[in-house]
Amino acid sequence: MHTPLLMTADIRAVEARGLSATSPGELMSRAATALAQVCALHLRRLPAGTPVLALVGPGNNGGDALCAAAWLHTRGWSVQALVLKPEPPAANDARRQWDRWNTAGRAWLTPDQLERWLQARQGAVALVIDGLFGIGLQRPLEGAARVVVDTLRRYPTHVIAADVPSGIDAETGAIVGPPGSVALHADATVTFIADKPGLHTGAGRTHAGTVIVDSLGLQIDVQQSGRLIDRHAARQWIRPRAPDAHKGSHGDVLVIRGAPAMQGASILALLGAQAAGAGRLYLGIEAASATSEGSTSPSMADPQHPEFMRRSLIMSTATSPDAALQAWGAADALVVGCGLGVDLWAQQVVATALLHPGALVLDADALNCIAHSETGLSQLRNRSEHGRITVMTPHPLEAARLLNTSTAIVQSDRLGAARRLAQQTGAVTVLKGAGTVIAWPRRHTGSTAAHDTDWAINTSGGPLLAVAGTGDVLAGIVGALLAQGLTAPEAAGLGTWLHGAAADALAAQAQWAAGIGLPASRLPEAVHETINRLAAGHS
């Protein structure tokens, strides 16, 4: 079983069925209880006497927060509620909570009183229940809501968000509004009915904190959900190795090198492929370079890694594609683009790679060559239509070039960008970044609409990966998994999770705890340890 990620329309549909099948206020009571129980758990870890402040917005999220605050009050915690406007909400369930609060004689704080209330704490922490806005937010936080968020960020608080942190788009993970807009940072988010993609990618991943899902007892019957890639999902894709396995059982990976000055990128890709278990590893080098470089062995790619073999690639304008492919030799998977460059030779390499029958991983400069070519995208699509496997691993700028748009637009809807790329190219797309998105087309539909894609969001990884060379390692990992027979979505999903989990394991060590300064060459060994622990069933 995988953890489903539902879009807003699907959440609304499930909610509507639940409302029709339960008594008035029942779903809000369930949501508030789940929210209050998480708050109570956090309060027990905070200093004794920590007060609770419920932020009450105009919708049902405000009702959830107010009901949760009342639950905590009955169990002995000091609670206070802040309301954006002194007007009762229009929604019936939220209105009932408002009326109960007033009937109990409890007072309201207003946004202009918040700073004075926080100052009275004299630097002590307060637990804040964020019920300002939920999944229906379509405008940036302005006016009183902006005042509340800006004020809270100046004081020590521990924030528990109801359903989604206020200001975050539940589908895209972006902060709602133009640059400069704000959202509330939560330490934890209790999300209702089902998990949402916006809590796991983009700004949403940072703002949501720990995500706790409560279904409210409702059945999820949605066919077109996304999925989270976590340890459990990754474990299902691991292929056990037979006792009689040999190097030929686990595939040949060919990594194409660009300019000699950029050889490090291709070596990192080979190290990634090695860590993920490829059987044989080859470095493809331009024939002219291969003869001019004084290697200790004409077949050795790197004296420091004698297990890496070298192939001389014959590439020129006079070389036919068939002749070039024959010179490249057989390979179960190719990795193209790491340190490749974008010169004429690089463009010829990419054009030839698109014709190769092996599974293909396109990274970095290979994607730039395709983006700058008049026929690159159509050739990529043609490859898919002929049933050849392709995985692309763009970062946001590379994705923007392929989509002929800006990085800001890609980042404003990372899920949408990945799905468009997958549908337009037919390739499995791995859009790297905080909450890496993986999308692949539903080939049986024959549609070119972005909604006819399947997708997933990876849960592993962090700032330790924000250094040159780690993307090359990822490309090699995915190539190795393809060479071992995983499907393209499986290889992309497992490879991305392994890559991030290896960085997480390193970040757990004191010398990398702040996420600073990891050499990319340290990552493959951590990948090797991670995949072996996963395959052996170790935590």
MIDREN-889188 format. One line per field, with one value per residue (C-alpha): residue in three letters; x, y, z; residue number from 1. Coordinates in steps of 0.5 Angstrom, whole numbers. Layout:
BEGIN
res <- c(ALA | ...)
X <- c(X | ...)
Y <- c(Y | ...)
Z <- c(Z | ...)
n <- c(NUM | ...)
//
This chain:
BEGIN
res <- c(MET | HIS | THR | PRO | LEU | LEU | MET | THR | ALA | ASP | ILE | ARG | ALA | VAL | GLU | ALA | ARG | GLY | LEU | SER | ALA | THR | SER | PRO | GLY | GLU | LEU | MET | SER | ARG | ALA | ALA | THR | ALA | LEU | ALA | GLN | VAL | CYS | ALA | LEU | HIS | LEU | ARG | ARG | LEU | PRO | ALA | GLY | THR | PRO | VAL | LEU | ALA | LEU | VAL | GLY | PRO | GLY | ASN | ASN | GLY | GLY | ASP | ALA | LEU | CYS | ALA | ALA | ALA | TRP | LEU | HIS | THR | ARG | GLY | TRP | SER | VAL | GLN | ALA | LEU | VAL | LEU | LYS | PRO | GLU | PRO | PRO | ALA | ALA | ASN | ASP | ALA | ARG | ARG | GLN | TRP | ASP | ARG | TRP | ASN | THR | ALA | GLY | ARG | ALA | TRP | LEU | THR | PRO | ASP | GLN | LEU | GLU | ARG | TRP | LEU | GLN | ALA | ARG | GLN | GLY | ALA | VAL | ALA | LEU | VAL | ILE | ASP | GLY | LEU | PHE | GLY | ILE | GLY | LEU | GLN | ARG | PRO | LEU | GLU | GLY | ALA | ALA | ARG | VAL | VAL | VAL | ASP | THR | LEU | ARG | ARG | TYR | PRO | THR | HIS | VAL | ILE | ALA | ALA | ASP | VAL | PRO | SER | GLY | ILE | ASP | ALA | GLU | THR | GLY | ALA | ILE | VAL | GLY | PRO | PRO | GLY | SER | VAL | ALA | LEU | HIS | ALA | ASP | ALA | THR | VAL | THR | PHE | ILE | ALA | ASP | LYS | PRO | GLY | LEU | HIS | THR | GLY | ALA | GLY | ARG | THR | HIS | ALA | GLY | THR | VAL | ILE | VAL | ASP | SER | LEU | GLY | LEU | GLN | ILE | ASP | VAL | GLN | GLN | SER | GLY | ARG | LEU | ILE | ASP | ARG | HIS | ALA | ALA | ARG | GLN | TRP | ILE | ARG | PRO | ARG | ALA | PRO | ASP | ALA | HIS | LYS | GLY | SER | HIS | GLY | ASP | VAL | LEU | VAL | ILE | ARG | GLY | ALA | PRO | ALA | MET | GLN | GLY | ALA | SER | ILE | LEU | ALA | LEU | LEU | GLY | ALA | GLN | ALA | ALA | GLY | ALA | GLY | ARG | LEU | TYR | LEU | GLY | ILE | GLU | ALA | ALA | SER | ALA | THR | SER | GLU | GLY | SER | THR | SER | PRO | SER | MET | ALA | ASP | PRO | GLN | HIS | PRO | GLU | PHE | MET | ARG | ARG | SER | LEU | ILE | MET | SER | THR | ALA | THR | SER | PRO | ASP | ALA | ALA | LEU | GLN | ALA | TRP | GLY | ALA | ALA | ASP | ALA | LEU | VAL | VAL | GLY | CYS | GLY | LEU | GLY | VAL | ASP | LEU | TRP | ALA | GLN | GLN | VAL | VAL | ALA | THR | ALA | LEU | LEU | HIS | PRO | GLY | ALA | LEU | VAL | LEU | ASP | ALA | ASP | ALA | LEU | ASN | CYS | ILE | ALA | HIS | SER | GLU | THR | GLY | LEU | SER | GLN | LEU | ARG | ASN | ARG | SER | GLU | HIS | GLY | ARG | ILE | THR | VAL | MET | THR | PRO | HIS | PRO | LEU | GLU | ALA | ALA | ARG | LEU | LEU | ASN | THR | SER | THR | ALA | ILE | VAL | GLN | SER | ASP | ARG | LEU | GLY | ALA | ALA | ARG | ARG | LEU | ALA | GLN | GLN | THR | GLY | ALA | VAL | THR | VAL | LEU | LYS | GLY | ALA | GLY | THR | VAL | ILE | ALA | TRP | PRO | ARG | ARG | HIS | THR | GLY | SER | THR | ALA | ALA | HIS | ASP | THR | ASP | TRP | ALA | ILE | ASN | THR | SER | GLY | GLY | PRO | LEU | LEU | ALA | VAL | ALA | GLY | THR | GLY | ASP | VAL | LEU | ALA | GLY | ILE | VAL | GLY | ALA | LEU | LEU | ALA | GLN | GLY | LEU | THR | ALA | PRO | GLU | ALA | ALA | GLY | LEU | GLY | THR | TRP | LEU | HIS | GLY | ALA | ALA | ALA | ASP | ALA | LEU | ALA | ALA | GLN | ALA | GLN | TRP | ALA | ALA | GLY | ILE | GLY | LEU | PRO | ALA | SER | ARG | LEU | PRO | GLU | ALA | VAL | HIS | GLU | THR | ILE | ASN | ARG | LEU | ALA | ALA | GLY | HIS | SER)
X <- c(0 | 2 | 0 | -4 | -4 | -11 | -12 | -17 | -23 | -22 | -22 | -28 | -32 | -30 | -32 | -38 | -40 | -38 | -42 | -48 | -47 | -46 | -50 | -49 | -42 | -39 | -34 | -32 | -32 | -27 | -22 | -22 | -21 | -15 | -12 | -13 | -10 | -3 | -3 | -4 | 2 | 6 | 4 | 7 | 14 | 13 | 15 | 9 | 4 | 5 | -1 | -5 | -7 | -12 | -12 | -20 | -21 | -27 | -28 | -29 | -21 | -23 | -28 | -23 | -18 | -24 | -27 | -20 | -18 | -25 | -23 | -16 | -19 | -23 | -17 | -14 | -10 | -10 | -13 | -14 | -17 | -16 | -21 | -19 | -26 | -31 | -36 | -39 | -37 | -42 | -41 | -46 | -41 | -36 | -42 | -44 | -37 | -37 | -43 | -41 | -35 | -39 | -44 | -38 | -36 | -30 | -26 | -23 | -16 | -16 | -10 | -8 | -8 | -3 | 3 | 2 | -1 | 6 | 10 | 7 | 10 | 17 | 20 | 16 | 14 | 6 | 3 | -1 | -7 | -7 | -14 | -14 | -15 | -15 | -15 | -20 | -15 | -14 | -11 | -5 | -5 | -7 | -9 | -11 | -8 | -1 | -1 | -2 | 3 | 9 | 8 | 8 | 15 | 18 | 16 | 18 | 12 | 10 | 5 | 0 | -3 | -10 | -10 | -5 | -1 | -5 | -2 | 0 | -3 | -5 | -4 | 3 | 6 | 7 | 6 | -1 | 0 | 6 | 13 | 13 | 7 | 8 | 5 | 5 | 11 | 8 | 12 | 7 | 1 | -5 | -8 | -15 | -19 | -12 | -5 | -4 | 2 | 3 | 5 | 11 | 14 | 16 | 15 | 10 | 15 | 19 | 12 | 8 | 13 | 11 | 5 | 0 | -6 | -13 | -18 | -24 | -26 | -28 | -26 | -22 | -24 | -20 | -17 | -13 | -9 | -1 | 3 | 9 | 15 | 18 | 22 | 16 | 15 | 22 | 23 | 18 | 22 | 28 | 30 | 33 | 39 | 39 | 45 | 48 | 48 | 54 | 56 | 52 | 45 | 45 | 46 | 51 | 51 | 55 | 56 | 58 | 63 | 64 | 70 | 76 | 76 | 69 | 70 | 69 | 61 | 61 | 66 | 61 | 55 | 59 | 60 | 53 | 51 | 56 | 53 | 46 | 49 | 50 | 54 | 59 | 61 | 63 | 65 | 64 | 70 | 70 | 75 | 80 | 80 | 81 | 87 | 91 | 90 | 96 | 92 | 96 | 91 | 87 | 81 | 81 | 77 | 80 | 86 | 83 | 77 | 80 | 73 | 71 | 72 | 73 | 69 | 72 | 66 | 66 | 62 | 63 | 58 | 61 | 59 | 52 | 47 | 48 | 55 | 56 | 51 | 55 | 61 | 58 | 56 | 51 | 49 | 42 | 42 | 46 | 47 | 48 | 49 | 53 | 59 | 57 | 57 | 53 | 58 | 57 | 60 | 55 | 49 | 51 | 52 | 45 | 42 | 45 | 43 | 36 | 36 | 40 | 35 | 38 | 34 | 36 | 38 | 38 | 41 | 44 | 47 | 43 | 37 | 40 | 42 | 35 | 32 | 36 | 34 | 29 | 28 | 30 | 23 | 20 | 26 | 25 | 17 | 19 | 23 | 17 | 13 | 17 | 17 | 24 | 25 | 27 | 28 | 30 | 32 | 32 | 33 | 28 | 32 | 33 | 25 | 24 | 28 | 25 | 18 | 20 | 18 | 21 | 24 | 19 | 13 | 16 | 17 | 10 | 7 | 12 | 7 | 4 | 11 | 13 | 7 | 7 | 14 | 12 | 6 | 10 | 16 | 13 | 19 | 19 | 21 | 24 | 24 | 29 | 28 | 25 | 20 | 23 | 17 | 16 | 11 | 10 | 5 | -1 | 1 | -5 | -10 | -6 | -8 | -3 | -7 | -2 | -8 | -7 | 0 | 1 | 6 | 9 | 13 | 19 | 20 | 27 | 33 | 35 | 40 | 46 | 44 | 45 | 52 | 55 | 55 | 50 | 45 | 50 | 50 | 43 | 43 | 48 | 43 | 37 | 41 | 44 | 37 | 34 | 40 | 37 | 31 | 26 | 21 | 22 | 18 | 20 | 28 | 26 | 22 | 27 | 33 | 31 | 29 | 36 | 39 | 36 | 36 | 43 | 44 | 39 | 44 | 50 | 46 | 45 | 52 | 55 | 60 | 54 | 48 | 47 | 47 | 53 | 59 | 58 | 63 | 59 | 64 | 62 | 55 | 56 | 58 | 52 | 48 | 51 | 50 | 43 | 41 | 44 | 41 | 34 | 35 | 37 | 31 | 35 | 32)
Y <- c(0 | 7 | 14 | 17 | 24 | 28 | 34 | 39 | 37 | 30 | 32 | 36 | 30 | 25 | 31 | 32 | 24 | 24 | 30 | 27 | 20 | 24 | 28 | 36 | 38 | 30 | 31 | 38 | 34 | 29 | 34 | 38 | 32 | 29 | 36 | 37 | 30 | 32 | 39 | 36 | 31 | 37 | 41 | 35 | 36 | 44 | 47 | 47 | 53 | 54 | 57 | 56 | 61 | 59 | 63 | 63 | 64 | 65 | 58 | 51 | 51 | 57 | 52 | 46 | 51 | 53 | 47 | 44 | 50 | 48 | 41 | 43 | 48 | 42 | 38 | 44 | 48 | 55 | 57 | 64 | 65 | 70 | 72 | 76 | 79 | 80 | 77 | 70 | 65 | 63 | 56 | 52 | 48 | 53 | 58 | 53 | 53 | 61 | 61 | 56 | 60 | 66 | 62 | 60 | 67 | 67 | 73 | 74 | 77 | 81 | 82 | 89 | 86 | 80 | 83 | 85 | 78 | 75 | 81 | 79 | 72 | 75 | 70 | 64 | 60 | 59 | 54 | 56 | 53 | 55 | 55 | 62 | 59 | 52 | 48 | 54 | 59 | 63 | 70 | 72 | 73 | 81 | 85 | 83 | 76 | 78 | 82 | 76 | 72 | 78 | 78 | 71 | 70 | 75 | 71 | 64 | 60 | 52 | 52 | 46 | 47 | 45 | 41 | 46 | 52 | 58 | 61 | 55 | 52 | 45 | 43 | 46 | 47 | 55 | 61 | 63 | 70 | 74 | 74 | 77 | 74 | 70 | 63 | 61 | 56 | 50 | 45 | 40 | 40 | 35 | 34 | 31 | 26 | 25 | 28 | 33 | 34 | 41 | 39 | 35 | 40 | 47 | 52 | 47 | 42 | 47 | 50 | 44 | 41 | 34 | 32 | 27 | 25 | 23 | 20 | 22 | 15 | 17 | 12 | 14 | 12 | 16 | 13 | 18 | 20 | 21 | 18 | 19 | 15 | 14 | 8 | 3 | 5 | 4 | -3 | -6 | -4 | -7 | -14 | -19 | -22 | -30 | -34 | -35 | -28 | -26 | -19 | -20 | -21 | -14 | -10 | -6 | 2 | 7 | 14 | 19 | 23 | 30 | 35 | 32 | 38 | 36 | 28 | 29 | 29 | 23 | 19 | 21 | 18 | 12 | 12 | 13 | 7 | 3 | 4 | 2 | -5 | -4 | -11 | -7 | 0 | 4 | 11 | 13 | 18 | 21 | 17 | 23 | 24 | 17 | 16 | 23 | 22 | 18 | 13 | 7 | 2 | 4 | 0 | 4 | 10 | 12 | 9 | 11 | 6 | 0 | -3 | 3 | 1 | 5 | 5 | 10 | 13 | 15 | 21 | 26 | 30 | 24 | 18 | 15 | 14 | 7 | 7 | 11 | 6 | 0 | 4 | 5 | -2 | -5 | -3 | -4 | 3 | 10 | 16 | 22 | 29 | 29 | 35 | 34 | 41 | 44 | 44 | 40 | 34 | 34 | 35 | 29 | 25 | 27 | 26 | 19 | 17 | 18 | 13 | 8 | 2 | 2 | 5 | 12 | 17 | 25 | 30 | 37 | 39 | 33 | 37 | 43 | 41 | 38 | 45 | 49 | 44 | 45 | 38 | 35 | 35 | 31 | 26 | 25 | 24 | 19 | 15 | 14 | 12 | 7 | 4 | 6 | 8 | 15 | 18 | 26 | 29 | 36 | 42 | 47 | 52 | 46 | 44 | 51 | 51 | 45 | 48 | 55 | 58 | 61 | 58 | 62 | 59 | 52 | 53 | 56 | 49 | 44 | 38 | 41 | 43 | 35 | 33 | 37 | 35 | 28 | 28 | 33 | 28 | 21 | 21 | 19 | 26 | 27 | 35 | 35 | 40 | 40 | 35 | 32 | 31 | 24 | 24 | 19 | 19 | 14 | 11 | 7 | 14 | 17 | 23 | 29 | 32 | 33 | 30 | 24 | 22 | 19 | 22 | 22 | 26 | 24 | 25 | 24 | 29 | 36 | 42 | 37 | 35 | 43 | 42 | 41 | 34 | 30 | 31 | 27 | 21 | 21 | 20 | 14 | 11 | 11 | 8 | 3 | 1 | 1 | -3 | -8 | -9 | -4 | 0 | 7 | 10 | 5 | 6 | 14 | 13 | 8 | 12 | 19 | 16 | 12 | 19 | 23 | 18 | 17 | 25 | 24 | 19 | 23 | 29 | 25 | 25 | 31 | 33 | 34 | 36 | 43 | 41 | 44 | 42 | 35 | 33 | 30 | 24 | 22 | 21 | 14 | 11 | 13 | 10 | 4 | 3 | 5 | 1 | -5 | -4 | -3 | -9 | -13 | -10 | -6 | 1)
Z <- c(0 | -2 | 2 | -3 | -5 | -7 | -10 | -8 | -12 | -10 | -2 | -3 | -6 | -1 | 4 | 1 | 1 | 9 | 11 | 7 | 11 | 18 | 23 | 23 | 26 | 27 | 22 | 25 | 32 | 29 | 26 | 32 | 36 | 32 | 32 | 40 | 41 | 37 | 41 | 47 | 45 | 44 | 50 | 54 | 51 | 52 | 59 | 64 | 63 | 56 | 54 | 47 | 42 | 37 | 30 | 28 | 21 | 17 | 15 | 17 | 19 | 24 | 27 | 27 | 31 | 36 | 37 | 39 | 43 | 47 | 48 | 51 | 56 | 59 | 60 | 64 | 59 | 58 | 52 | 48 | 41 | 36 | 31 | 24 | 24 | 30 | 25 | 26 | 20 | 15 | 15 | 20 | 23 | 24 | 27 | 32 | 35 | 35 | 39 | 44 | 45 | 46 | 51 | 55 | 56 | 53 | 50 | 44 | 42 | 36 | 31 | 34 | 41 | 39 | 40 | 47 | 49 | 46 | 50 | 56 | 55 | 56 | 51 | 54 | 48 | 46 | 42 | 37 | 33 | 26 | 23 | 19 | 12 | 9 | 2 | -1 | 0 | -7 | -5 | -1 | 6 | 7 | 12 | 19 | 17 | 14 | 21 | 25 | 21 | 21 | 29 | 30 | 27 | 32 | 38 | 40 | 38 | 37 | 31 | 30 | 23 | 22 | 15 | 11 | 14 | 12 | 6 | 3 | -4 | -2 | -9 | -11 | -4 | -7 | -2 | -5 | -8 | -12 | -9 | -2 | 0 | 7 | 10 | 17 | 19 | 23 | 27 | 25 | 21 | 22 | 15 | 14 | 10 | 6 | 5 | 0 | -5 | -3 | 4 | 1 | -4 | -5 | 0 | 3 | 5 | 9 | 12 | 14 | 19 | 21 | 17 | 21 | 17 | 20 | 15 | 20 | 19 | 11 | 6 | 0 | -6 | -11 | -17 | -20 | -13 | -13 | -8 | -3 | -4 | 3 | 6 | 5 | -2 | -3 | 0 | -5 | -11 | -8 | -12 | -8 | -11 | -13 | -10 | -17 | -19 | -23 | -26 | -32 | -28 | -26 | -32 | -36 | -35 | -40 | -38 | -43 | -42 | -44 | -44 | -40 | -36 | -34 | -33 | -25 | -27 | -31 | -25 | -20 | -24 | -25 | -17 | -17 | -21 | -18 | -11 | -14 | -16 | -23 | -26 | -31 | -31 | -38 | -39 | -46 | -49 | -55 | -60 | -61 | -53 | -52 | -57 | -54 | -47 | -44 | -40 | -36 | -40 | -46 | -43 | -36 | -35 | -29 | -26 | -19 | -21 | -25 | -25 | -29 | -37 | -43 | -49 | -55 | -58 | -66 | -67 | -73 | -78 | -83 | -78 | -79 | -73 | -75 | -75 | -68 | -65 | -67 | -64 | -57 | -56 | -52 | -46 | -42 | -39 | -42 | -38 | -42 | -40 | -34 | -35 | -43 | -45 | -51 | -57 | -63 | -61 | -55 | -59 | -64 | -57 | -55 | -62 | -62 | -55 | -57 | -62 | -57 | -56 | -48 | -43 | -43 | -37 | -39 | -34 | -34 | -41 | -45 | -43 | -45 | -52 | -53 | -50 | -55 | -61 | -66 | -66 | -59 | -56 | -62 | -62 | -55 | -56 | -62 | -58 | -53 | -58 | -60 | -53 | -51 | -44 | -42 | -35 | -35 | -29 | -29 | -24 | -24 | -29 | -34 | -33 | -35 | -41 | -44 | -42 | -45 | -39 | -33 | -27 | -22 | -26 | -25 | -18 | -17 | -19 | -19 | -20 | -26 | -29 | -28 | -31 | -37 | -38 | -38 | -42 | -47 | -48 | -46 | -41 | -34 | -31 | -24 | -22 | -17 | -11 | -4 | -5 | -12 | -16 | -21 | -26 | -32 | -38 | -38 | -44 | -45 | -46 | -52 | -49 | -49 | -43 | -37 | -32 | -36 | -32 | -26 | -21 | -14 | -9 | -5 | 2 | 3 | 2 | 5 | 4 | 5 | -3 | -5 | -8 | -15 | -17 | -13 | -19 | -23 | -17 | -18 | -25 | -24 | -19 | -24 | -29 | -25 | -23 | -30 | -32 | -27 | -30 | -26 | -30 | -31 | -25 | -21 | -22 | -22 | -15 | -12 | -14 | -12 | -5 | -4 | -6 | -1 | 4 | 4 | 5 | 11 | 14 | 13 | 16 | 22 | 23 | 27 | 22 | 17 | 22 | 19 | 12 | 10 | 6 | 3 | -2 | -8 | -8 | -1 | -3 | -7 | -1 | 3 | -2 | -2 | 5 | 5 | -1 | 3 | 9 | 6 | 2 | 8 | 12 | 17 | 19)
n <- c(1 | 2 | 3 | 4 | 5 | 6 | 7 | 8 | 9 | 10 | 11 | 12 | 13 | 14 | 15 | 16 | 17 | 18 | 19 | 20 | 21 | 22 | 23 | 24 | 25 | 26 | 27 | 28 | 29 | 30 | 31 | 32 | 33 | 34 | 35 | 36 | 37 | 38 | 39 | 40 | 41 | 42 | 43 | 44 | 45 | 46 | 47 | 48 | 49 | 50 | 51 | 52 | 53 | 54 | 55 | 56 | 57 | 58 | 59 | 60 | 61 | 62 | 63 | 64 | 65 | 66 | 67 | 68 | 69 | 70 | 71 | 72 | 73 | 74 | 75 | 76 | 77 | 78 | 79 | 80 | 81 | 82 | 83 | 84 | 85 | 86 | 87 | 88 | 89 | 90 | 91 | 92 | 93 | 94 | 95 | 96 | 97 | 98 | 99 | 100 | 101 | 102 | 103 | 104 | 105 | 106 | 107 | 108 | 109 | 110 | 111 | 112 | 113 | 114 | 115 | 116 | 117 | 118 | 119 | 120 | 121 | 122 | 123 | 124 | 125 | 126 | 127 | 128 | 129 | 130 | 131 | 132 | 133 | 134 | 135 | 136 | 137 | 138 | 139 | 140 | 141 | 142 | 143 | 144 | 145 | 146 | 147 | 148 | 149 | 150 | 151 | 152 | 153 | 154 | 155 | 156 | 157 | 158 | 159 | 160 | 161 | 162 | 163 | 164 | 165 | 166 | 167 | 168 | 169 | 170 | 171 | 172 | 173 | 174 | 175 | 176 | 177 | 178 | 179 | 180 | 181 | 182 | 183 | 184 | 185 | 186 | 187 | 188 | 189 | 190 | 191 | 192 | 193 | 194 | 195 | 196 | 197 | 198 | 199 | 200 | 201 | 202 | 203 | 204 | 205 | 206 | 207 | 208 | 209 | 210 | 211 | 212 | 213 | 214 | 215 | 216 | 217 | 218 | 219 | 220 | 221 | 222 | 223 | 224 | 225 | 226 | 227 | 228 | 229 | 230 | 231 | 232 | 233 | 234 | 235 | 236 | 237 | 238 | 239 | 240 | 241 | 242 | 243 | 244 | 245 | 246 | 247 | 248 | 249 | 250 | 251 | 252 | 253 | 254 | 255 | 256 | 257 | 258 | 259 | 260 | 261 | 262 | 263 | 264 | 265 | 266 | 267 | 268 | 269 | 270 | 271 | 272 | 273 | 274 | 275 | 276 | 277 | 278 | 279 | 280 | 281 | 282 | 283 | 284 | 285 | 286 | 287 | 288 | 289 | 290 | 291 | 292 | 293 | 294 | 295 | 296 | 297 | 298 | 299 | 300 | 301 | 302 | 303 | 304 | 305 | 306 | 307 | 308 | 309 | 310 | 311 | 312 | 313 | 314 | 315 | 316 | 317 | 318 | 319 | 320 | 321 | 322 | 323 | 324 | 325 | 326 | 327 | 328 | 329 | 330 | 331 | 332 | 333 | 334 | 335 | 336 | 337 | 338 | 339 | 340 | 341 | 342 | 343 | 344 | 345 | 346 | 347 | 348 | 349 | 350 | 351 | 352 | 353 | 354 | 355 | 356 | 357 | 358 | 359 | 360 | 361 | 362 | 363 | 364 | 365 | 366 | 367 | 368 | 369 | 370 | 371 | 372 | 373 | 374 | 375 | 376 | 377 | 378 | 379 | 380 | 381 | 382 | 383 | 384 | 385 | 386 | 387 | 388 | 389 | 390 | 391 | 392 | 393 | 394 | 395 | 396 | 397 | 398 | 399 | 400 | 401 | 402 | 403 | 404 | 405 | 406 | 407 | 408 | 409 | 410 | 411 | 412 | 413 | 414 | 415 | 416 | 417 | 418 | 419 | 420 | 421 | 422 | 423 | 424 | 425 | 426 | 427 | 428 | 429 | 430 | 431 | 432 | 433 | 434 | 435 | 436 | 437 | 438 | 439 | 440 | 441 | 442 | 443 | 444 | 445 | 446 | 447 | 448 | 449 | 450 | 451 | 452 | 453 | 454 | 455 | 456 | 457 | 458 | 459 | 460 | 461 | 462 | 463 | 464 | 465 | 466 | 467 | 468 | 469 | 470 | 471 | 472 | 473 | 474 | 475 | 476 | 477 | 478 | 479 | 480 | 481 | 482 | 483 | 484 | 485 | 486 | 487 | 488 | 489 | 490 | 491 | 492 | 493 | 494 | 495 | 496 | 497 | 498 | 499 | 500 | 501 | 502 | 503 | 504 | 505 | 506 | 507 | 508 | 509 | 510 | 511 | 512 | 513 | 514 | 515 | 516 | 517 | 518 | 519 | 520 | 521 | 522 | 523 | 524 | 525 | 526 | 527 | 528 | 529 | 530 | 531 | 532 | 533 | 534 | 535 | 536 | 537 | 538 | 539)
//
